[in-house]
């Protein structure tokens, strides 16, 4: 007999979304809040969903700044919402660091937004009508955070883990200890012994302790096998690129990869040329079924929602307008 996922309280609405969007949590009450806002190509869908259920959104909290988590920020902010993010990322957004959101590095578009509330470890936030504690969980990104609601024992874990995965780590950008940092964050979250885990991708795990046990094993593998961690990240980034572009013509795939900073960094860590890594990446993912060749285009095999090409035409952070205090 299979376990059923634990129930959420009536004031929490969970939206499990396919790639390229992260799952979204709506916390209803006097100050309606949204945790993560999906991909920029579906920003209007996100805002309409939230407004239909809450009327307005007072605050958006980002678990971290990757494109699938912050894509609706700009539109929600234009409608009056404030945005909150972990301190390291909030500070970079405020000074308009060209590396914001890893958008240019990963070639993942993010519409310009600002951060109104910088969050530190242990800070208490009122979301909807309930209080949540900010838990710093660096690893997947340096500013990654979780949100803990102790009365209901709910834990929003972002990309730190899911029922089937753990978040990839960037050993090139964040250093060789990034995987160990992510593993320590997993252990910190497991020690909270939550009743419910709310991950950014996939379903709510039915067995929270089993989910953490599996995640800790996977996290340990990333620590013990740095080359494997680099390959893991490269496969995830490439699959996402194919998802948001409705695939890439087969003859353009390797030139596209050669031009990517993340691939150049991965090749250096793996002691390969970018050309060799690009060829190996395509060949291995085709062989494993992670990508498919259809109608002359390489496409991600995993289920995902189409993205309108025009929605990707937003500037890289280096061209964002200056952030204005609100």
C-alpha positions in Angstrom: 0.0 0.0 0.0 1.5 3.3 -1.1 1.7 6.3 1.2 -0.4 9.4 0.4 1.3 12.8 0.5 0.6 14.7 3.8 -2.1 17.3 3.7 -1.5 21.0 3.8 -3.4 23.5 6.0 -6.3 25.3 4.4 -4.4 28.6 4.1 -1.7 27.0 1.9 -2.2 26.3 -1.8 0.4 24.3 -3.7 0.8 24.4 -7.4 2.9 21.6 -8.8 4.2 22.8 -12.2 6.1 21.1 -15.0 9.4 22.4 -16.2 10.5 25.1 -17.0 8.6 26.5 -14.0 9.3 25.8 -10.3 6.4 24.8 -8.1 4.6 27.7 -6.5 3.2 28.1 -3.0 0.5 30.6 -2.2 0.0 31.5 1.4 -3.4 33.2 1.9 -4.4 35.7 4.6 -4.3 39.4 5.3 -0.9 39.6 3.6 -1.0 37.1 0.7 2.4 35.8 -0.2 3.8 33.7 -3.0 6.9 31.5 -2.7 8.7 31.5 -6.1 7.2 32.8 -9.3 8.0 30.5 -12.1 9.7 31.1 -15.5 9.5 34.5 -17.3 7.7 32.8 -20.2 4.8 32.0 -18.0 4.7 35.2 -15.8 1.2 36.2 -16.8 -0.1 32.7 -16.1 1.5 32.9 -12.6 0.1 36.3 -11.8 -3.4 35.3 -13.0 -3.4 32.1 -11.0 -2.3 34.0 -7.8 -4.8 36.8 -8.2 -7.7 34.4 -8.9 -7.0 32.8 -5.5 -5.8 35.7 -3.3 -6.9 38.9 -5.0 -3.5 40.4 -4.7 0.0 39.4 -3.7 1.7 41.4 -1.0 5.1 39.6 -1.0 7.0 37.2 -3.2 9.7 35.2 -1.5 12.4 33.6 -3.7 14.1 30.4 -2.5 16.9 31.5 -4.9 17.4 33.5 -8.0 17.5 30.9 -10.9 15.2 31.7 -13.8 12.5 29.2 -13.0 12.0 30.7 -9.6 12.0 34.5 -10.3 10.4 34.8 -13.7 7.2 36.3 -12.5 8.9 38.8 -10.1 8.9 41.7 -12.4 5.2 41.5 -13.3 4.1 40.8 -9.7 6.2 43.8 -8.6 4.6 46.0 -11.2 1.2 45.0 -9.7 2.4 46.1 -6.2 4.1 43.1 -4.7 7.3 43.4 -2.8 10.1 40.8 -3.4 12.2 39.1 -0.7 15.4 37.1 -1.2 18.4 35.7 0.7 20.9 38.4 1.6 23.8 37.4 -0.8 21.4 37.5 -3.8 19.5 40.5 -2.6 22.7 42.5 -2.3 23.8 41.5 -5.8 20.4 42.3 -7.3 20.5 45.7 -5.6 23.9 46.6 -7.1 22.9 45.2 -10.5 25.8 42.8 -10.6 26.2 41.4 -14.1 26.2 37.9 -12.7 22.7 38.3 -11.2 20.6 35.1 -11.4 23.4 33.4 -13.3 21.2 34.5 -16.2 23.9 35.3 -18.7 26.1 32.5 -17.5 23.4 29.9 -18.0 21.7 31.7 -20.9 18.4 31.7 -19.0 16.4 34.9 -19.4 15.1 36.8 -16.3 13.1 40.0 -16.5 14.6 42.9 -14.5 13.3 43.1 -10.9 14.5 44.6 -7.5 14.6 43.1 -4.0 12.7 45.0 -1.3 13.5 42.7 1.6 16.9 41.1 2.3 16.6 37.9 4.3 19.0 36.5 6.9 19.2 33.1 8.6 16.7 32.9 11.5 14.6 35.8 10.4 10.9 35.5 11.0 8.6 36.4 8.1 4.8 36.8 8.3 3.4 35.2 5.1 -0.3 35.2 4.8 -1.4 34.9 8.4 1.4 32.6 9.6 5.0 33.1 10.7 7.8 31.3 8.9 11.5 31.1 9.8 14.2 31.7 7.2 16.7 28.9 7.1 19.9 29.5 5.1 20.6 26.4 2.9 23.5 27.3 0.6 24.8 24.8 -1.9 22.7 24.9 -5.1 23.3 28.6 -5.0 25.2 30.6 -2.3 22.0 32.5 -1.3 19.6 29.5 -1.4 17.1 29.4 1.5 14.4 27.2 3.0 11.3 28.4 4.8 10.2 26.6 8.0 6.7 26.8 9.6 7.1 25.1 13.0 3.5 24.8 14.1 2.5 22.8 11.0 6.1 21.5 10.5 6.1 22.6 6.8 9.4 23.0 5.1 9.8 24.7 1.7 13.1 23.3 0.4 13.6 25.0 -3.0 16.0 23.1 -5.2 17.8 21.5 -2.4 16.0 18.2 -2.9 12.9 16.6 -4.5 11.4 13.1 -4.4 13.7 12.0 -7.1 16.7 14.4 -7.1 19.0 16.9 -5.4 19.9 20.3 -6.7 23.0 20.5 -9.0 26.0 22.4 -7.7 28.3 24.7 -9.6 31.8 23.8 -8.6 33.2 26.3 -11.1 31.4 29.4 -9.9 30.9 28.5 -6.2 34.1 26.6 -5.5 35.1 23.0 -4.9 33.3 22.9 -1.5 29.9 23.7 -3.0 28.8 20.1 -2.9 29.9 19.7 0.8 28.0 22.9 1.6 24.9 21.5 -0.1 25.2 18.3 1.9 25.5 20.2 5.2 22.3 22.2 4.2 20.5 18.9 3.5 21.4 17.6 7.0 20.3 20.8 8.6 16.9 20.5 7.0 16.6 16.8 7.8 17.3 17.6 11.5 14.1 19.8 11.6 12.1 16.6 11.0 9.4 18.2 8.9 5.9 16.7 8.5 5.7 18.1 4.9 8.5 18.8 2.4 7.5 21.2 -0.4 10.1 20.9 -3.2 10.5 23.2 -6.2 10.2 20.3 -8.7 8.1 17.2 -8.6 5.4 16.1 -6.2 5.2 16.5 -2.4 7.1 13.4 -1.0 4.8 11.0 0.8 7.5 9.9 3.2 9.6 12.8 4.3 12.2 10.8 6.2 12.8 8.5 3.2 13.1 11.5 0.9 15.8 13.0 3.1 17.6 9.7 3.5 17.7 9.4 -0.3 18.8 13.0 -0.8 21.6 12.7 1.7 22.9 9.6 -0.2 22.7 11.6 -3.5 24.3 14.6 -1.9 27.2 12.5 -0.6 27.8 11.2 -4.1 28.2 14.7 -5.4 30.8 15.3 -2.7 32.7 12.0 -3.4 32.7 12.4 -7.2 33.4 16.0 -8.3 33.6 15.0 -11.9 30.2 13.3 -11.6 28.9 16.5 -10.0 30.1 18.6 -13.0 28.5 16.2 -15.5 25.3 16.2 -13.5 25.1 20.0 -13.7 25.9 20.1 -17.4 23.1 17.7 -18.2 20.6 19.7 -16.2 21.6 23.0 -17.7 21.6 21.7 -21.3 18.2 20.0 -20.9 16.7 23.3 -19.5 18.1 25.2 -22.5 16.3 22.8 -24.9 13.1 23.1 -22.9 12.8 26.9 -23.1 13.7 27.0 -26.8 11.4 24.3 -28.1 14.6 22.4 -28.9 17.6 23.5 -31.0 18.3 22.5 -34.6 20.7 19.6 -34.6 23.3 21.4 -36.7 23.3 24.4 -34.3 23.5 22.5 -31.0 27.3 22.1 -30.7 28.0 25.7 -31.8 25.5 26.8 -29.2 27.2 24.8 -26.5 30.7 26.0 -27.6 29.6 29.6 -26.9 28.3 28.9 -23.3 30.4 30.0 -20.3 29.1 27.2 -18.2 30.2 24.6 -20.7 33.7 26.1 -20.9 34.0 26.0 -17.1 32.7 22.4 -17.0 35.2 21.4 -19.6 38.1 22.9 -17.7 37.1 21.1 -14.5 36.8 17.8 -16.5 40.1 18.4 -18.2 38.5 18.4 -21.6 38.2 20.9 -24.5 34.8 22.6 -24.8 34.4 20.9 -28.2 35.0 17.4 -26.7 32.7 18.0 -23.8 29.9 19.3 -26.1 30.2 16.3 -28.3 30.2 13.9 -25.3 27.3 15.7 -23.7 25.1 15.3 -26.7 26.1 11.7 -27.4 25.7 10.6 -23.8 22.3 12.3 -23.3 20.9 10.9 -26.6 22.1 7.4 -25.5 20.5 7.7 -22.1 17.3 9.1 -23.4 17.6 12.5 -21.7 17.3 14.2 -25.0 15.7 13.1 -28.3 16.1 14.1 -32.0 12.8 14.9 -33.5 11.9 17.0 -36.6 15.6 18.0 -37.0 15.8 19.4 -33.5 17.3 18.1 -30.3 14.7 18.3 -27.6 14.5 17.6 -23.9 12.8 14.3 -23.2 11.4 15.2 -19.8 7.9 16.7 -19.8 7.7 20.5 -20.0 5.4 23.3 -20.9 6.1 25.2 -24.2 7.5 28.8 -24.0 6.7 31.5 -26.5 9.9 32.6 -28.2 9.2 36.3 -27.8 9.0 35.9 -24.0 12.8 35.2 -23.9 13.7 38.6 -25.3 14.6 40.3 -22.0 18.0 41.9 -21.3 20.8 40.2 -19.4 21.4 41.8 -15.9 24.4 43.8 -17.2 21.8 45.8 -19.2 19.1 46.1 -16.5 18.1 49.6 -15.4 19.4 50.8 -12.0 17.5 49.4 -9.1 15.4 52.1 -7.4 14.6 52.0 -3.6 10.9 51.4 -2.9 
